[in-house]
Amino acid sequence: MTKEARIPTACFHPDLREAVSVMPELDLFTDLNRTRETTRKMFAALPPDEEPPATVETVPAGKDRPAVAVRISRPPQQEGSLPGVLHIHGGGYVLGFAAMDDPTCRRIAREANCVVVSVDYRLAPEHPYPAALEDCYAALEWMAANAGSLGIDPQRLAVAGASAGGGLTVATALLARDRGGPALQFMAPLCPMLDNTNTTPSSYEITDRRFWYREVNEKAWQLYLGTAQDPLPPYAVPARAEDLSGLPAAFTSVGGLDLFRDETITFVSRLAQAKVPVEFHLYPGCFHGFENFLPACNISKKANSDFLSALRQALHG
């Protein structure tokens, strides 16, 4: 990495400076399968959580499509029907798995007092668009159709996710609106991956290989979109959606040193113009996914608290 590409440590939020000074460079695509396996081994090595584990269910996904696995997390003591949150993991559309986000989903279930359904969608490049989106939508339909047995109030449904999960959150909301599917009360696309064009100022600005940077973003989009040709539908690239009206109220956030900063800001502005209620937080000096990589930092705790407070307010009033 050239000296010019590396973001100076002084530019980062004070809470993050010590950690970023020793962060290694990302190497995601030299051997994608090896990266996936490394991620799984890291997750398997984590100490077990004292809370009850997620239960696993299989969701039928329609003709000629494989079933989708979902993981269900609940608050420690559930009383009556609770809001339901479809949670979509990140990973640039090519990495990750639902179990990796179990700690996040348990925290959401516990602190927002809701039932969380996390979807283990298919990954690119083996399964390019629309595989991941159709898996997410199938999980949403299943969650709504089985609300009674799941202990979910079908009038209080939300969808949330970060990074690629944020992009799929918006795409799922668009699909639900346009297909007349389950009515969503709220969506939370966090630091969302929305735009494949890589033409925003921040997409050129972030070339530091310690974080999600320009080259890996370009590659991830190529793998996800596969052979899809222009004009790409908004369900594939949510930034291309011309009409955002009718989407559920939203909460979103992004770091000031995140490649997705400017596409998120544009999206927030367009939601407001479409009369969609939206709350937005920009965290200065924070890189992509900081709140998950360094959850013990005060700025990360604030970011997670902001999201959970918005979710509680939206679903419980």
DAMOCOR-V471585 format. One line per field, one symbol per residue. psi: psi as a letter, one per 20 degrees, with the letter a starting at -180 (. if undefined). A space follows every 10 residues. Layout:
# DAMOCOR-V471585
psi=???
This chain:
# DAMOCOR-V471585
psi=pqhhhppphi iqqhhigggh ijprqpnhig nghhgghggg hgghiqqqqi qqqqqpqppp jrpkqqqppq ppqrrhopoa prqppppora kkiirrqhhh jghghhgggg hjmrppoppm qqqqihnrpk ggghgghghg gggghkgghi kpoiimqrpq rqchhgghgg hgggggghjk bppphqqnop lqnhoihljq ghhhhnjoji aorgghgggg gghghcjpqq ppqhhgnhii phojqjqrqq pqrqqikphj ghhggggggh gghjkppppp pooqjprpjh hhhmiiqhhg hgghhgghgh ggghhi.
